[in-house]
């Protein structure tokens, strides 16, 4: 029987073991300057992804890859207008359509950058 403490996935120290390269840190810092909530969300998703991979005994290379992908999953929000990204009320239908474009923008951004391209792949092939 698993106890609640056995499935505690959030650990603020776990991500320190997977250093992001300068390009990725720069992109995330830019995102933090635009929207601190999204930056923190990306860190939380990466942390949980890393912990789940460890819990499932995934290989180290897969865990690192999945963790970095989690960090970058909302990177396309860099190109969403600030007034939409940080709007405190519900988005209009038009604003929501704009917000949804962040996934395609992020994918295209990763595909254009050789350092980020591996994290845009649809399937991870373990090395």
Backbone as CSV, one residue per row, in Angstrom:
resi,resn,N_x,N_y,N_z,CA_x,CA_y,CA_z,C_x,C_y,C_z
1,UNK,0.839,-1.182,0.000,0.000,0.000,0.000,0.883,1.244,0.000
2,UNK,0.617,2.157,-0.933,1.394,3.388,-1.008,0.813,4.446,-0.090
3,UNK,1.675,5.091,0.635,1.258,6.205,1.470,1.436,7.500,0.697
4,UNK,0.733,8.535,1.111,0.815,9.819,0.417,2.254,10.287,0.275
5,UNK,3.069,10.137,1.305,4.450,10.601,1.244,5.275,9.826,0.221
6,UNK,4.864,8.616,-0.126,5.576,7.822,-1.118,5.383,8.348,-2.544
7,UNK,4.365,9.174,-2.753,4.080,9.679,-4.096,4.223,11.203,-4.138
8,UNK,5.040,11.754,-3.289,5.268,13.200,-3.281,6.218,13.533,-4.427
9,UNK,5.672,14.031,-5.531,6.482,14.264,-6.715,7.208,15.598,-6.698
10,UNK,6.702,16.586,-5.987,7.330,17.904,-6.060,8.540,17.992,-5.149
11,UNK,9.671,18.328,-5.740,10.895,18.537,-4.976,11.637,19.707,-5.604
12,UNK,11.750,20.823,-4.917,12.400,22.001,-5.503,13.883,21.815,-5.779
13,UNK,14.495,20.759,-5.251,15.926,20.578,-5.468,16.243,19.661,-6.641
14,UNK,15.282,18.893,-7.115,15.556,17.870,-8.124,16.049,18.472,-9.439
15,UNK,15.549,19.619,-9.829,15.898,20.174,-11.131,17.323,20.690,-11.196
16,UNK,17.946,20.915,-10.083,19.320,21.411,-10.087,20.280,20.401,-10.699
17,UNK,19.880,19.141,-10.755,20.772,18.123,-11.298,20.778,18.090,-12.822
18,UNK,19.826,18.763,-13.472,19.761,18.793,-14.930,19.942,20.228,-15.400
19,UNK,21.174,20.581,-15.696,21.457,21.952,-16.102,21.032,22.182,-17.541
20,UNK,20.313,23.272,-17.738,19.942,23.669,-19.084,21.099,24.453,-19.688
21,UNK,21.276,24.350,-20.994,22.356,25.109,-21.603,21.990,26.592,-21.659
22,UNK,22.962,27.426,-22.058,22.787,28.871,-22.046,21.601,29.336,-22.886
23,UNK,21.409,28.721,-24.046,20.304,29.107,-24.932,18.962,28.894,-24.247
24,UNK,18.788,27.729,-23.637,17.516,27.429,-22.992,17.281,28.312,-21.770
25,UNK,18.321,28.547,-21.010,18.180,29.440,-19.849,17.803,30.849,-20.288
26,UNK,18.408,31.313,-21.363,18.103,32.645,-21.895,16.629,32.730,-22.306
27,UNK,16.148,31.702,-23.011,14.749,31.692,-23.449,13.816,31.708,-22.229
28,UNK,14.111,30.908,-21.228,13.260,30.872,-20.040,13.339,32.171,-19.250
29,UNK,14.513,32.790,-19.218,14.632,34.085,-18.548,13.816,35.149,-19.271
30,UNK,13.806,35.092,-20.603,12.974,36.035,-21.368,11.504,35.816,-21.030
31,UNK,11.101,34.552,-20.945,9.722,34.234,-20.608,9.383,34.729,-19.203
32,UNK,10.304,34.590,-18.274,10.073,35.052,-16.901,9.893,36.561,-16.857
33,UNK,10.624,37.279,-17.715,10.478,38.729,-17.761,9.111,39.136,-18.281
34,UNK,8.545,38.317,-19.156,7.224,38.615,-19.695,6.117,38.145,-18.763
35,UNK,6.280,36.960,-18.230,5.213,36.359,-17.450,5.794,35.386,-16.427
36,UNK,5.949,35.835,-15.207,6.535,35.024,-14.143,5.689,33.780,-13.852
37,UNK,4.371,33.896,-13.984,3.489,32.751,-13.745,3.820,31.602,-14.695
38,UNK,4.004,31.916,-15.987,4.308,30.876,-16.971,5.671,30.262,-16.701
39,UNK,6.643,31.077,-16.310,7.977,30.562,-15.977,7.873,29.577,-14.820
40,UNK,7.162,29.963,-13.781,7.028,29.093,-12.608,6.273,27.809,-12.977
41,UNK,5.249,27.962,-13.808,4.498,26.794,-14.289,5.427,25.837,-15.034
42,UNK,6.276,26.370,-15.902,7.210,25.534,-16.664,8.176,24.813,-15.733
43,UNK,8.652,25.498,-14.712,9.537,24.863,-13.736,8.810,23.752,-12.980
44,UNK,7.562,24.004,-12.609,6.788,22.986,-11.888,6.522,21.759,-12.754
45,UNK,6.170,21.993,-14.028,5.918,20.876,-14.941,7.206,20.065,-15.131
46,UNK,8.334,20.759,-15.271,9.618,20.059,-15.423,9.952,19.259,-14.177
47,UNK,9.715,19.843,-13.034,9.987,19.154,-11.777,9.140,17.895,-11.656
48,UNK,7.850,18.023,-11.917,6.966,16.861,-11.824,7.329,15.797,-12.860
49,UNK,7.693,16.227,-14.063,8.099,15.282,-15.108,9.328,14.497,-14.672
50,UNK,10.298,15.203,-14.140,11.528,14.560,-13.665,11.225,13.555,-12.559
51,UNK,10.421,13.958,-11.620,10.079,13.071,-10.508,9.306,11.844,-10.975
52,UNK,8.386,12.036,-11.929,7.626,10.882,-12.448,8.548,9.916,-13.193
53,UNK,9.472,10.469,-13.976,10.436,9.604,-14.680,11.252,8.791,-13.683
54,UNK,11.693,9.437,-12.619,12.451,8.724,-11.598,11.587,7.674,-10.903
55,UNK,10.365,8.033,-10.598,9.442,7.108,-9.941,9.195,5.883,-10.804
56,UNK,9.143,6.093,-12.126,8.894,4.997,-13.071,10.187,4.301,-13.503
57,UNK,11.321,4.725,-12.935,12.628,4.151,-13.244,12.985,4.283,-14.723
58,UNK,12.653,5.425,-15.305,13.030,5.698,-16.701,14.544,5.878,-16.758
59,UNK,15.119,5.659,-17.917,16.557,5.835,-18.081,16.963,7.290,-17.905
60,UNK,18.227,7.497,-17.561,18.716,8.847,-17.295,18.577,9.749,-18.519
61,UNK,18.927,9.256,-19.720,18.854,10.112,-20.911,17.409,10.488,-21.220
62,UNK,16.474,9.561,-21.029,15.065,9.873,-21.248,14.586,10.884,-20.213
63,UNK,14.977,10.710,-18.966,14.564,11.627,-17.896,15.053,13.043,-18.174
64,UNK,16.301,13.170,-18.566,16.849,14.499,-18.881,16.094,15.107,-20.055
65,UNK,15.893,14.320,-21.116,15.190,14.823,-22.300,13.765,15.260,-21.947
66,UNK,13.039,14.429,-21.233,11.654,14.742,-20.864,11.588,15.974,-19.962
67,UNK,12.544,16.107,-19.061,12.572,17.259,-18.152,12.804,18.549,-18.924
68,UNK,13.737,18.536,-19.866,13.996,19.727,-20.668,12.789,20.051,-21.544
69,UNK,12.165,19.035,-22.123,10.938,19.267,-22.908,9.869,19.937,-22.041
70,UNK,9.751,19.485,-20.818,8.760,20.071,-19.914,9.072,21.538,-19.630
71,UNK,10.352,21.850,-19.421,10.747,23.247,-19.240,10.304,24.094,-20.424
72,UNK,10.461,23.550,-21.615,10.254,24.326,-22.844,8.830,24.269,-23.383
73,UNK,7.932,23.541,-22.759,6.631,23.289,-23.368,5.805,24.544,-23.645
74,UNK,6.023,25.617,-22.947,5.265,26.863,-23.175,6.134,27.986,-23.749
75,UNK,7.277,27.645,-24.321,8.218,28.656,-24.799,7.610,29.548,-25.888
76,UNK,6.630,29.052,-26.612,5.964,29.849,-27.645,5.203,31.035,-27.083
77,UNK,4.966,31.046,-25.777,4.266,32.183,-25.164,5.106,33.454,-25.187
78,UNK,6.393,33.315,-25.543,7.232,34.507,-25.710,6.646,35.448,-26.756
79,UNK,5.886,34.895,-27.696,5.375,35.680,-28.809,3.880,35.978,-28.704
80,UNK,3.319,35.700,-27.558,1.921,36.060,-27.305,1.924,37.455,-26.685
81,UNK,1.086,38.370,-27.182,1.064,39.722,-26.611,0.865,39.703,-25.094
82,UNK,1.626,40.539,-24.428,1.608,40.597,-22.963,0.198,40.837,-22.421
83,UNK,-0.567,41.682,-23.097,-1.918,41.994,-22.599,-2.845,40.772,-22.653
84,UNK,-2.542,39.818,-23.515,-3.314,38.573,-23.548,-2.748,37.589,-22.534
85,UNK,-1.429,37.458,-22.519,-0.765,36.501,-21.642,-1.050,36.770,-20.169
86,UNK,-1.129,38.019,-19.802,-1.302,38.355,-18.383,-2.686,38.925,-18.071
87,UNK,-3.627,38.733,-18.947,-4.978,39.256,-18.726,-5.592,38.591,-17.497
88,UNK,-6.059,39.386,-16.534,-6.575,38.808,-15.290,-8.001,38.253,-15.407
89,UNK,-8.689,38.576,-16.500,-10.059,38.091,-16.682,-10.093,37.082,-17.829
90,UNK,-11.263,36.534,-18.084,-11.410,35.561,-19.160,-11.021,36.174,-20.505
91,UNK,-10.414,35.353,-21.343,-10.041,35.793,-22.678,-11.271,35.795,-23.583
92,UNK,-11.280,36.724,-24.525,-12.327,36.695,-25.543,-12.034,35.522,-26.470
93,UNK,-12.979,35.189,-27.326,-12.770,34.088,-28.276,-11.558,34.377,-29.163
94,UNK,-11.405,35.610,-29.596,-10.267,35.990,-30.447,-8.947,35.886,-29.674
95,UNK,-8.935,36.356,-28.434,-7.726,36.265,-27.608,-7.359,34.803,-27.339
96,UNK,-8.367,33.970,-27.120,-8.112,32.554,-26.879,-7.501,31.902,-28.117
97,UNK,-7.980,32.265,-29.295,-7.394,31.744,-30.538,-5.931,32.167,-30.652
98,UNK,-5.637,33.398,-30.279,-4.244,33.875,-30.278,-3.416,33.075,-29.280
99,UNK,-3.943,32.859,-28.085,-3.224,32.120,-27.048,-2.915,30.696,-27.514
100,UNK,-3.828,30.071,-28.209,-3.621,28.693,-28.662,-2.475,28.575,-29.667
101,UNK,-2.094,29.666,-30.299,-1.013,29.605,-31.284,0.350,29.389,-30.636
102,UNK,0.451,29.533,-29.321,1.757,29.402,-28.675,2.366,28.014,-28.871
103,UNK,1.536,26.994,-29.055,2.085,25.648,-29.239,2.789,25.517,-30.586
104,UNK,2.164,26.022,-31.626,2.776,25.975,-32.961,3.984,26.891,-33.029
105,UNK,3.874,28.056,-32.423,5.001,28.997,-32.396,6.188,28.360,-31.679
106,UNK,5.954,27.727,-30.544,7.023,27.072,-29.795,7.662,25.942,-30.586
107,UNK,6.845,25.151,-31.242,7.366,24.058,-32.068,8.246,24.615,-33.183
108,UNK,7.748,25.616,-33.894,8.521,26.213,-34.995,9.808,26.852,-34.491
109,UNK,9.729,27.482,-33.330,10.911,28.103,-32.724,11.976,27.040,-32.432
110,UNK,11.559,25.930,-31.870,12.500,24.853,-31.575,13.066,24.235,-32.853
111,UNK,12.243,24.085,-33.861,12.712,23.483,-35.113,13.746,24.369,-35.820
112,UNK,13.666,25.678,-35.632,14.597,26.603,-36.290,15.931,26.713,-35.551
113,UNK,15.963,26.360,-34.282,17.172,26.477,-33.470,17.790,25.087,-33.312
114,UNK,19.012,24.915,-33.795,19.646,23.592,-33.757,19.769,23.034,-32.338
115,UNK,19.969,23.910,-31.341,20.093,23.436,-29.960,18.746,23.015,-29.377
116,UNK,17.672,23.620,-29.878,16.347,23.305,-29.357,15.623,22.243,-30.180
117,UNK,16.073,22.014,-31.394,15.384,21.084,-32.304,15.132,19.695,-31.699
118,UNK,16.093,19.110,-30.982,15.819,17.773,-30.426,14.610,17.739,-29.489
119,UNK,14.245,18.876,-28.921,13.136,18.920,-27.967,11.800,19.163,-28.657
120,UNK,11.817,19.333,-29.975,10.588,19.498,-30.747,10.179,18.186,-31.398
121,UNK,11.030,17.188,-31.327,10.719,15.904,-31.948,9.481,15.296,-31.322
122,UNK,8.712,14.638,-32.144,7.465,14.029,-31.672,7.704,12.762,-30.868
123,UNK,8.793,12.051,-31.173,9.091,10.806,-30.467,10.563,10.821,-30.056
124,UNK,10.823,10.418,-28.846,12.186,10.373,-28.337,12.767,8.991,-28.614
125,UNK,13.942,8.974,-29.190,14.649,7.714,-29.425,15.812,7.656,-28.459
126,UNK,15.803,6.706,-27.568,16.854,6.585,-26.563,18.174,6.252,-27.206
127,UNK,19.237,6.894,-26.708,20.582,6.611,-27.247,21.313,5.606,-26.404
